[in-house]
Amino acid sequence: MRSSSRARATFAAVVVIPLAATVVTAARAASVLDFDVWMRAIDKHSVDVQKNIAANRTDAAVADAQELARLYGLMEAYFVDDGHAPDAVTMSQSGKALAAAIPTALAARDVDGAAKSALDLAHACNDCHDNHKPFQ
Ligand code: HEC
């Protein structure tokens, strides 16, 4: 009995409280706080997509690229709403286009083209960071 009430308390702490926090966050527009989550995911997938392309793991590479395109789309929407950084909107759009080009290239068996898009995307991170990281 005691262990099950402890389990319930743990469940509340681990599952219910973060869920409540997520609902509150979702009700607002994207905030600066979302950036850390997006950026860590962008960081991971931009490395993984290059590895997966090089290893001919096409399905995994396509999944990474689709997630990158989604995340760059969220970032684009953030900077559009923000209205103060048109260059960051443009950089988000070009990153999204590079990510979207990867599945297209892989579908055409253009592995070199896919690898080049992934590398160009990874090389463009600092263009945005130089101007916008950290948020002022
Ligand atoms: C269009 C703009 C833009 C692009 C492109 C961009 N970033 Fe960022 N990134 C930011 C901003 C803005 C921050 C600072 C967020 C903050 O201060 O909370 C940031 C922060 C980060 C951080 C730190 C996150 C943390 O936990 O504090 C990492 C890691 C990162 N970016 C990785 C990347 C990588 C890797 C790429 C390219 C594959 C990339 N970013 C592309 C705007 C961008």
Backbone and ligand atoms as CSV (ligand in chain L), in Angstrom:
chain,resi,resn,atom,element,x,y,z
A,1,MET,N,N,0.834,-1.214,0.000
A,1,MET,CA,C,0.000,0.000,0.000
A,1,MET,C,C,0.861,1.253,0.000
A,2,ARG,N,N,1.837,1.196,0.925
A,2,ARG,CA,C,2.650,2.395,1.019
A,2,ARG,C,C,3.417,2.654,-0.290
A,3,SER,N,N,3.899,1.561,-0.858
A,3,SER,CA,C,4.683,1.758,-2.072
A,3,SER,C,C,3.779,2.228,-3.206
A,4,SER,N,N,2.488,1.822,-3.199
A,4,SER,CA,C,1.668,2.286,-4.313
A,4,SER,C,C,1.302,3.763,-4.151
A,5,SER,N,N,1.149,4.223,-2.891
A,5,SER,CA,C,0.881,5.655,-2.775
A,5,SER,C,C,2.129,6.460,-3.126
A,6,ARG,N,N,3.282,5.861,-2.819
A,6,ARG,CA,C,4.508,6.551,-3.245
A,6,ARG,C,C,4.584,6.574,-4.777
A,7,ALA,N,N,4.160,5.456,-5.372
A,7,ALA,CA,C,4.180,5.403,-6.831
A,7,ALA,C,C,3.244,6.456,-7.412
A,8,ARG,N,N,2.083,6.629,-6.759
A,8,ARG,CA,C,1.155,7.656,-7.262
A,8,ARG,C,C,1.747,9.054,-7.129
A,9,ALA,N,N,2.413,9.271,-6.009
A,9,ALA,CA,C,3.031,10.586,-5.820
A,9,ALA,C,C,4.103,10.817,-6.882
A,10,THR,N,N,4.868,9.764,-7.163
A,10,THR,CA,C,5.914,9.886,-8.178
A,10,THR,C,C,5.283,10.141,-9.536
A,11,PHE,N,N,4.199,9.419,-9.822
A,11,PHE,CA,C,3.509,9.607,-11.100
A,11,PHE,C,C,3.077,11.062,-11.248
A,12,ALA,N,N,2.524,11.605,-10.147
A,12,ALA,CA,C,2.062,12.997,-10.203
A,12,ALA,C,C,3.221,13.933,-10.490
A,13,ALA,N,N,4.352,13.672,-9.836
A,13,ALA,CA,C,5.485,14.579,-10.004
A,13,ALA,C,C,6.092,14.457,-11.394
A,14,VAL,N,N,6.166,13.214,-11.894
A,14,VAL,CA,C,6.901,12.990,-13.145
A,14,VAL,C,C,6.022,13.262,-14.357
A,15,VAL,N,N,4.742,12.887,-14.255
A,15,VAL,CA,C,3.887,12.955,-15.442
A,15,VAL,C,C,2.919,14.134,-15.394
A,16,VAL,N,N,2.186,14.271,-14.311
A,16,VAL,CA,C,1.085,15.231,-14.304
A,16,VAL,C,C,1.595,16.667,-14.285
A,17,ILE,N,N,2.579,16.942,-13.459
A,17,ILE,CA,C,3.047,18.331,-13.339
A,17,ILE,C,C,3.679,18.821,-14.647
A,18,PRO,N,N,4.585,18.019,-15.248
A,18,PRO,CA,C,5.112,18.486,-16.544
A,18,PRO,C,C,4.029,18.631,-17.604
A,19,LEU,N,N,3.013,17.731,-17.594
A,19,LEU,CA,C,1.925,17.857,-18.568
A,19,LEU,C,C,1.203,19.177,-18.378
A,20,ALA,N,N,0.934,19.526,-17.114
A,20,ALA,CA,C,0.260,20.794,-16.842
A,20,ALA,C,C,1.107,21.950,-17.351
A,21,ALA,N,N,2.419,21.860,-17.148
A,21,ALA,CA,C,3.318,22.918,-17.615
A,21,ALA,C,C,3.280,23.005,-19.131
A,22,THR,N,N,3.202,21.849,-19.791
A,22,THR,CA,C,3.163,21.842,-21.255
A,22,THR,C,C,1.907,22.525,-21.764
A,23,VAL,N,N,0.791,22.256,-21.105
A,23,VAL,CA,C,-0.470,22.860,-21.531
A,23,VAL,C,C,-0.385,24.381,-21.413
A,24,VAL,N,N,0.184,24.854,-20.314
A,24,VAL,CA,C,0.333,26.299,-20.135
A,24,VAL,C,C,1.209,26.882,-21.235
A,25,THR,N,N,2.331,26.190,-21.534
A,25,THR,CA,C,3.245,26.681,-22.566
A,25,THR,C,C,2.551,26.716,-23.920
A,26,ALA,N,N,1.784,25.657,-24.222
A,26,ALA,CA,C,1.163,25.553,-25.534
A,26,ALA,C,C,0.131,26.650,-25.749
A,27,ALA,N,N,-0.416,27.147,-24.645
A,27,ALA,CA,C,-1.442,28.178,-24.770
A,27,ALA,C,C,-0.845,29.526,-25.176
A,28,ARG,N,N,0.449,29.689,-24.961
A,28,ARG,CA,C,1.099,30.943,-25.366
A,28,ARG,C,C,1.769,30.755,-26.719
A,29,ALA,N,N,2.128,31.859,-27.339
A,29,ALA,CA,C,2.937,31.766,-28.547
A,29,ALA,C,C,4.311,31.233,-28.169
A,30,ALA,N,N,5.055,30.793,-29.159
A,30,ALA,CA,C,6.403,30.300,-28.913
A,30,ALA,C,C,7.208,31.391,-28.208
A,31,SER,N,N,8.017,30.973,-27.252
A,31,SER,CA,C,8.797,31.946,-26.513
A,31,SER,C,C,10.277,31.645,-26.656
A,32,VAL,N,N,11.063,32.548,-26.116
A,32,VAL,CA,C,12.509,32.377,-26.092
A,32,VAL,C,C,12.885,31.033,-25.461
A,33,LEU,N,N,12.070,30.589,-24.488
A,33,LEU,CA,C,12.374,29.335,-23.803
A,33,LEU,C,C,12.313,28.143,-24.742
A,34,ASP,N,N,11.471,28.232,-25.783
A,34,ASP,CA,C,11.383,27.127,-26.726
A,34,ASP,C,C,12.691,26.939,-27.487
A,35,PHE,N,N,13.464,27.996,-27.597
A,35,PHE,CA,C,14.671,27.936,-28.408
A,35,PHE,C,C,15.648,26.879,-27.934
A,36,ASP,N,N,15.812,26.758,-26.623
A,36,ASP,CA,C,16.776,25.781,-26.130
A,36,ASP,C,C,16.371,24.372,-26.540
A,37,VAL,N,N,15.063,24.099,-26.476
A,37,VAL,CA,C,14.566,22.780,-26.873
A,37,VAL,C,C,14.780,22.580,-28.375
A,38,TRP,N,N,14.364,23.582,-29.142
A,38,TRP,CA,C,14.522,23.459,-30.601
A,38,TRP,C,C,15.986,23.303,-30.972
A,39,MET,N,N,16.840,24.124,-30.348
A,39,MET,CA,C,18.250,24.138,-30.741
A,39,MET,C,C,18.945,22.836,-30.410
A,40,ARG,N,N,18.618,22.270,-29.242
A,40,ARG,CA,C,19.256,20.987,-28.921
A,40,ARG,C,C,18.811,19.924,-29.915
A,41,ALA,N,N,17.538,19.951,-30.332
A,41,ALA,CA,C,17.042,18.981,-31.319
A,41,ALA,C,C,17.664,19.249,-32.693
A,42,ILE,N,N,17.782,20.529,-33.063
A,42,ILE,CA,C,18.415,20.874,-34.343
A,42,ILE,C,C,19.865,20.404,-34.347
A,43,ASP,N,N,20.547,20.640,-33.236
A,43,ASP,CA,C,21.941,20.218,-33.099
A,43,ASP,C,C,22.057,18.708,-33.343
A,44,LYS,N,N,21.228,17.935,-32.639
A,44,LYS,CA,C,21.274,16.475,-32.740
A,44,LYS,C,C,20.956,16.010,-34.168
A,45,HIS,N,N,19.845,16.493,-34.715
A,45,HIS,CA,C,19.424,15.985,-36.031
A,45,HIS,C,C,20.359,16.443,-37.151
A,46,SER,N,N,20.995,17.607,-36.984
A,46,SER,CA,C,21.893,18.048,-38.061
A,46,SER,C,C,23.164,17.192,-38.095
A,47,VAL,N,N,23.563,16.658,-36.943
A,47,VAL,CA,C,24.689,15.715,-36.909
A,47,VAL,C,C,24.221,14.347,-37.413
A,48,ASP,N,N,23.080,13.889,-36.889
A,48,ASP,CA,C,22.577,12.561,-37.248
A,48,ASP,C,C,22.284,12.443,-38.735
A,49,VAL,N,N,21.718,13.501,-39.330
A,49,VAL,CA,C,21.342,13.382,-40.738
A,49,VAL,C,C,22.595,13.172,-41.592
A,50,GLN,N,N,23.676,13.838,-41.223
A,50,GLN,CA,C,24.915,13.654,-41.995
A,50,GLN,C,C,25.448,12.229,-41.841
A,51,LYS,N,N,25.420,11.723,-40.606
A,51,LYS,CA,C,25.883,10.351,-40.375
A,51,LYS,C,C,25.012,9.343,-41.126
A,52,ASN,N,N,23.686,9.571,-41.069
A,52,ASN,CA,C,22.776,8.613,-41.691
A,52,ASN,C,C,22.868,8.638,-43.210
A,53,ILE,N,N,23.086,9.810,-43.784
A,53,ILE,CA,C,23.286,9.884,-45.236
A,53,ILE,C,C,24.564,9.123,-45.605
A,54,ALA,N,N,25.647,9.386,-44.851
A,54,ALA,CA,C,26.940,8.751,-45.160
A,54,ALA,C,C,26.865,7.235,-45.038
A,55,ALA,N,N,26.012,6.740,-44.111
A,55,ALA,CA,C,25.905,5.295,-43.884
A,55,ALA,C,C,24.779,4.667,-44.712
A,56,ASN,N,N,24.216,5.423,-45.635
A,56,ASN,CA,C,23.116,4.928,-46.479
A,56,ASN,C,C,21.895,4.477,-45.672
A,57,ARG,N,N,21.710,5.057,-44.501
A,57,ARG,CA,C,20.484,4.775,-43.737
A,57,ARG,C,C,19.427,5.797,-44.181
A,58,THR,N,N,18.833,5.505,-45.335
A,58,THR,CA,C,17.975,6.496,-45.993
A,58,THR,C,C,16.753,6.858,-45.152
A,59,ASP,N,N,16.071,5.848,-44.606
A,59,ASP,CA,C,14.846,6.140,-43.846
A,59,ASP,C,C,15.156,7.034,-42.634
A,60,ALA,N,N,16.250,6.712,-41.953
A,60,ALA,CA,C,16.629,7.510,-40.778
A,60,ALA,C,C,17.022,8.923,-41.204
A,61,ALA,N,N,17.731,9.041,-42.331
A,61,ALA,CA,C,18.141,10.363,-42.822
A,61,ALA,C,C,16.914,11.197,-43.196
A,62,VAL,N,N,15.937,10.555,-43.836
A,62,VAL,CA,C,14.708,11.267,-44.213
A,62,VAL,C,C,13.974,11.743,-42.959
A,63,ALA,N,N,13.915,10.887,-41.939
A,63,ALA,CA,C,13.239,11.275,-40.687
A,63,ALA,C,C,13.959,12.454,-40.028
A,64,ASP,N,N,15.279,12.423,-40.005
A,64,ASP,CA,C,16.046,13.560,-39.444
A,64,ASP,C,C,15.743,14.836,-40.232
A,65,ALA,N,N,15.756,14.723,-41.553
A,65,ALA,CA,C,15.561,15.899,-42.404
A,65,ALA,C,C,14.160,16.479,-42.215
A,66,GLN,N,N,13.165,15.590,-42.100
A,66,GLN,CA,C,11.791,16.082,-41.899
A,66,GLN,C,C,11.663,16.792,-40.561
A,67,GLU,N,N,12.324,16.258,-39.541
A,67,GLU,CA,C,12.275,16.905,-38.229
A,67,GLU,C,C,13.003,18.252,-38.279
A,68,LEU,N,N,14.121,18.306,-38.988
A,68,LEU,CA,C,14.832,19.589,-39.138
A,68,LEU,C,C,13.941,20.610,-39.846
A,69,ALA,N,N,13.263,20.179,-40.907
A,69,ALA,CA,C,12.397,21.117,-41.645
A,69,ALA,C,C,11.286,21.627,-40.729
A,70,ARG,N,N,10.742,20.720,-39.888
A,70,ARG,CA,C,9.678,21.128,-38.958
A,70,ARG,C,C,10.217,22.147,-37.945
A,71,LEU,N,N,11.392,21.872,-37.380
A,71,LEU,CA,C,11.962,22.760,-36.369
A,71,LEU,C,C,12.336,24.112,-36.963
A,72,TYR,N,N,12.905,24.115,-38.161
A,72,TYR,CA,C,13.232,25.394,-38.811
A,72,TYR,C,C,11.949,26.159,-39.129
A,73,GLY,N,N,10.860,25.430,-39.418
A,73,GLY,CA,C,9.571,26.086,-39.640
A,73,GLY,C,C,9.064,26.767,-38.373
A,74,LEU,N,N,9.232,26.098,-37.216
A,74,LEU,CA,C,8.843,26.703,-35.931
A,74,LEU,C,C,9.677,27.949,-35.663
A,75,MET,N,N,10.967,27.849,-35.971
A,75,MET,CA,C,11.863,28.982,-35.743
A,75,MET,C,C,11.501,30.138,-36.674
A,76,GLU,N,N,11.187,29.813,-37.910
A,76,GLU,CA,C,10.762,30.841,-38.864
A,76,GLU,C,C,9.523,31.566,-38.329
A,77,ALA,N,N,8.533,30.785,-37.862
A,77,ALA,CA,C,7.300,31.393,-37.344
A,77,ALA,C,C,7.599,32.287,-36.141
A,78,TYR,N,N,8.526,31.831,-35.292
A,78,TYR,CA,C,8.907,32.656,-34.136
A,78,TYR,C,C,9.446,34.004,-34.602
A,79,PHE,N,N,10.377,33.981,-35.555
A,79,PHE,CA,C,11.013,35.234,-35.988
A,79,PHE,C,C,10.059,36.107,-36.801
A,80,VAL,N,N,9.107,35.471,-37.512
A,80,VAL,CA,C,8.083,36.260,-38.218
A,80,VAL,C,C,7.237,37.006,-37.185
A,81,ASP,N,N,6.767,36.283,-36.152
A,81,ASP,CA,C,5.953,36.907,-35.093
A,81,ASP,C,C,6.721,38.014,-34.385
A,82,ASP,N,N,7.993,37.728,-34.130
A,82,ASP,CA,C,8.848,38.662,-33.406
A,82,ASP,C,C,8.976,39.981,-34.168
A,83,GLY,N,N,9.134,39.889,-35.473
A,83,GLY,CA,C,9.117,41.067,-36.326
A,83,GLY,C,C,10.355,41.941,-36.295
A,84,HIS,N,N,11.368,41.552,-35.502
A,84,HIS,CA,C,12.549,42.417,-35.366
A,84,HIS,C,C,13.803,41.864,-36.034
A,85,ALA,N,N,13.695,40.691,-36.628
A,85,ALA,CA,C,14.910,40.066,-37.158
A,85,ALA,C,C,14.636,39.433,-38.523
A,86,PRO,N,N,14.436,40.292,-39.550
A,86,PRO,CA,C,14.138,39.741,-40.879
A,86,PRO,C,C,15.249,38.820,-41.393
A,87,ASP,N,N,16.504,39.079,-41.002
A,87,ASP,CA,C,17.579,38.184,-41.466
A,87,ASP,C,C,17.410,36.780,-40.875
A,88,ALA,N,N,16.922,36.695,-39.639
A,88,ALA,CA,C,16.714,35.384,-39.014
A,88,ALA,C,C,15.548,34.647,-39.673
A,89,VAL,N,N,14.546,35.403,-40.157
A,89,VAL,CA,C,13.455,34.778,-40.914
A,89,VAL,C,C,14.034,34.150,-42.175
A,90,THR,N,N,14.851,34.918,-42.890
A,90,THR,CA,C,15.452,34.421,-44.135
A,90,THR,C,C,16.331,33.203,-43.872
A,91,MET,N,N,17.142,33.250,-42.805
A,91,MET,CA,C,18.030,32.120,-42.500
A,91,MET,C,C,17.225,30.881,-42.090
A,92,SER,N,N,16.114,31.093,-41.376
A,92,SER,CA,C,15.262,29.957,-41.015
A,92,SER,C,C,14.660,29.335,-42.274
A,93,GLN,N,N,14.240,30.194,-43.200
A,93,GLN,CA,C,13.645,29.689,-44.442
A,93,GLN,C,C,14.675,28.928,-45.270
A,94,SER,N,N,15.900,29.452,-45.342
A,94,SER,CA,C,16.876,28.749,-46.183
A,94,SER,C,C,17.290,27.435,-45.527
A,95,GLY,N,N,17.348,27.390,-44.180
A,95,GLY,CA,C,17.617,26.122,-43.503
A,95,GLY,C,C,16.494,25.122,-43.733
A,96,LYS,N,N,15.264,25.618,-43.689
A,96,LYS,CA,C,14.110,24.737,-43.932
A,96,LYS,C,C,14.162,24.179,-45.357
A,97,ALA,N,N,14.531,25.029,-46.315
A,97,ALA,CA,C,14.619,24.582,-47.710
A,97,ALA,C,C,15.731,23.541,-47.878
A,98,LEU,N,N,16.880,23.749,-47.194
A,98,LEU,CA,C,17.964,22.764,-47.272
A,98,LEU,C,C,17.513,21.429,-46.685
A,99,ALA,N,N,16.828,21.484,-45.535
A,99,ALA,CA,C,16.339,20.246,-44.909
A,99,ALA,C,C,15.344,19.543,-45.829
A,100,ALA,N,N,14.460,20.330,-46.440
A,100,ALA,CA,C,13.435,19.738,-47.314
A,100,ALA,C,C,14.053,19.150,-48.579
A,101,ALA,N,N,15.207,19.665,-48.989
A,101,ALA,CA,C,15.856,19.157,-50.203
A,101,ALA,C,C,16.460,17.766,-49.981
A,102,ILE,N,N,16.690,17.392,-48.734
A,102,ILE,CA,C,17.376,16.115,-48.456
A,102,ILE,C,C,16.524,14.905,-48.857
A,103,PRO,N,N,15.260,14.810,-48.399
A,103,PRO,CA,C,14.457,13.663,-48.831
A,103,PRO,C,C,14.253,13.623,-50.345
A,104,THR,N,N,14.118,14.802,-50.962
A,104,THR,CA,C,13.951,14.852,-52.423
A,104,THR,C,C,15.187,14.278,-53.108
A,105,ALA,N,N,16.361,14.697,-52.640
A,105,ALA,CA,C,17.604,14.194,-53.230
A,105,ALA,C,C,17.737,12.688,-53.009
A,106,LEU,N,N,17.416,12.224,-51.808
A,106,LEU,CA,C,17.555,10.795,-51.520
A,106,LEU,C,C,16.582,9.974,-52.352
A,107,ALA,N,N,15.378,10.513,-52.565
A,107,ALA,CA,C,14.398,9.795,-53.396
A,107,ALA,C,C,14.910,9.642,-54.821
A,108,ALA,N,N,15.729,10.616,-55.264
A,108,ALA,CA,C,16.316,10.564,-56.611
A,108,ALA,C,C,17.682,9.864,-56.592
A,109,ARG,N,N,18.009,9.236,-55.484
A,109,ARG,CA,C,19.300,8.543,-55.290
A,109,ARG,C,C,20.494,9.479,-55.479
A,110,ASP,N,N,20.278,10.751,-55.174
A,110,ASP,CA,C,21.362,11.731,-55.240
A,110,ASP,C,C,21.948,11.907,-53.836
A,111,VAL,N,N,22.759,10.933,-53.442
A,111,VAL,CA,C,23.311,10.932,-52.089
A,111,VAL,C,C,24.260,12.118,-51.893
A,112,ASP,N,N,25.044,12.452,-52.919
A,112,ASP,CA,C,25.962,13.591,-52.806
A,112,ASP,C,C,25.197,14.898,-52.621
A,113,GLY,N,N,24.105,15.043,-53.353
A,113,GLY,CA,C,23.277,16.241,-53.216
A,113,GLY,C,C,22.690,16.349,-51.810
A,114,ALA,N,N,22.214,15.211,-51.290
A,114,ALA,CA,C,21.659,15.189,-49.931
A,114,ALA,C,C,22.736,15.558,-48.917
A,115,ALA,N,N,23.939,14.990,-49.110
A,115,ALA,CA,C,25.044,15.264,-48.173
A,115,ALA,C,C,25.420,16.742,-48.225
A,116,LYS,N,N,25.406,17.331,-49.424
A,116,LYS,CA,C,25.772,18.741,-49.553
A,116,LYS,C,C,24.741,19.631,-48.852
A,117,SER,N,N,23.449,19.323,-49.012
A,117,SER,CA,C,22.420,20.114,-48.325
A,117,SER,C,C,22.595,20.028,-46.811
A,118,ALA,N,N,22.875,18.814,-46.319
A,118,ALA,CA,C,23.048,18.624,-44.866
A,118,ALA,C,C,24.260,19.403,-44.356
A,119,LEU,N,N,25.334,19.415,-45.154
A,119,LEU,CA,C,26.539,20.140,-44.755
A,119,LEU,C,C,26.301,21.654,-44.804
A,120,ASP,N,N,25.631,22.111,-45.855
A,120,ASP,CA,C,25.330,23.549,-45.966
A,120,ASP,C,C,24.483,23.999,-44.774
A,121,LEU,N,N,23.521,23.160,-44.387
A,121,LEU,CA,C,22.672,23.491,-43.240
A,121,LEU,C,C,23.523,23.614,-41.967
A,122,ALA,N,N,24.430,22.656,-41.782
A,122,ALA,CA,C,25.278,22.669,-40.575
A,122,ALA,C,C,26.242,23.864,-40.589
A,123,HIS,N,N,26.694,24.261,-41.762
A,123,HIS,CA,C,27.630,25.392,-41.853
A,123,HIS,C,C,26.946,26.735,-41.626
A,124,ALA,N,N,25.613,26.766,-41.736
A,124,ALA,CA,C,24.887,28.038,-41.628
A,124,ALA,C,C,24.509,28.395,-40.191
A,125,CYS,N,N,24.733,27.491,-39.234
A,125,CYS,CA,C,24.307,27.746,-37.843
A,125,CYS,C,C,24.880,29.069,-37.329
A,126,ASN,N,N,26.177,29.251,-37.554
A,126,ASN,CA,C,26.835,30.411,-36.956
A,126,ASN,C,C,26.422,31.729,-37.591
A,127,ASP,N,N,25.953,31.686,-38.831
A,127,ASP,CA,C,25.481,32.930,-39.456
A,127,ASP,C,C,24.377,33.541,-38.594
A,128,CYS,N,N,23.511,32.684,-38.089
A,128,CYS,CA,C,22.423,33.179,-37.239
A,128,CYS,C,C,22.927,33.435,-35.817
A,129,HIS,N,N,23.749,32.515,-35.307
A,129,HIS,CA,C,24.229,32.691,-33.928
A,129,HIS,C,C,25.030,33.987,-33.773
A,130,ASP,N,N,25.827,34.324,-34.795
A,130,ASP,CA,C,26.655,35.539,-34.703
A,130,ASP,C,C,25.789,36.772,-34.421
A,131,ASN,N,N,24.605,36.809,-35.035
A,131,ASN,CA,C,23.738,37.991,-34.882
A,131,ASN,C,C,22.731,37.871,-33.742
A,132,HIS,N,N,22.319,36.653,-33.392
A,132,HIS,CA,C,21.131,36.520,-32.542
A,132,HIS,C,C,21.323,35.682,-31.290
A,133,LYS,N,N,22.486,35.099,-31.091
A,133,LYS,CA,C,22.709,34.257,-29.909
A,133,LYS,C,C,23.755,34.920,-29.024
A,134,PRO,N,N,23.469,35.061,-27.710
A,134,PRO,CA,C,22.176,34.779,-27.084
A,134,PRO,C,C,21.175,35.896,-27.372
A,135,PHE,N,N,19.910,35.589,-27.085
A,135,PHE,CA,C,18.903,36.629,-27.196
A,135,PHE,C,C,19.275,37.792,-26.289
A,136,GLN,N,N,19.131,39.004,-26.794
A,136,GLN,CA,C,19.442,40.152,-25.930
A,136,GLN,C,C,18.273,40.432,-24.998
L,1,HEC,C1,C,17.853,31.456,-37.601
L,1,HEC,C2,C,18.647,31.450,-36.406
L,1,HEC,C3,C,19.359,30.212,-35.940
L,1,HEC,C4,C,19.859,29.152,-36.679
L,1,HEC,C5,C,19.832,28.968,-38.191
L,1,HEC,C6,C,20.448,28.244,-35.741
L,1,HEC,N1,N,20.331,28.713,-34.464
L,1,HEC,FE1,FE,21.036,27.803,-32.769
L,1,HEC,N2,N,20.390,29.374,-31.657
L,1,HEC,C7,C,19.738,30.496,-32.143
L,1,HEC,C8,C,19.460,31.415,-31.043
L,1,HEC,C9,C,18.731,32.732,-31.158
L,1,HEC,C10,C,19.994,30.811,-29.885
L,1,HEC,C11,C,20.002,31.400,-28.463
L,1,HEC,C12,C,18.817,30.968,-27.678
L,1,HEC,C13,C,18.853,31.570,-26.294
L,1,HEC,O1,O,19.594,32.545,-26.054
L,1,HEC,O2,O,18.108,31.052,-25.437
L,1,HEC,C14,C,20.571,29.525,-30.309
L,1,HEC,C15,C,21.161,28.624,-29.432
L,1,HEC,C16,C,21.727,27.415,-29.799
L,1,HEC,C17,C,22.301,26.449,-28.885
L,1,HEC,C18,C,22.366,26.594,-27.370
L,1,HEC,C19,C,21.093,26.009,-26.805
L,1,HEC,C20,C,21.071,25.951,-25.311
L,1,HEC,O3,O,20.716,24.886,-24.774
L,1,HEC,O4,O,21.371,26.980,-24.684
L,1,HEC,C21,C,22.736,25.394,-29.633
L,1,HEC,C22,C,23.414,24.125,-29.155
L,1,HEC,C23,C,22.436,25.694,-31.025
L,1,HEC,N3,N,21.809,26.927,-31.079
L,1,HEC,C24,C,22.739,24.867,-32.083
L,1,HEC,C25,C,22.445,25.165,-33.415
L,1,HEC,C26,C,22.874,24.361,-34.545
L,1,HEC,C27,C,23.704,23.087,-34.432
L,1,HEC,C28,C,22.394,24.969,-35.668
L,1,HEC,C29,C,22.558,24.571,-37.098
L,1,HEC,C30,C,22.412,23.189,-37.485
L,1,HEC,C31,C,21.672,26.174,-35.246
L,1,HEC,N4,N,21.733,26.245,-33.879
L,1,HEC,C32,C,21.065,27.050,-36.111
L,1,HEC,C33,C,19.391,30.740,-33.451
L,1,HEC,C34,C,19.687,29.920,-34.541
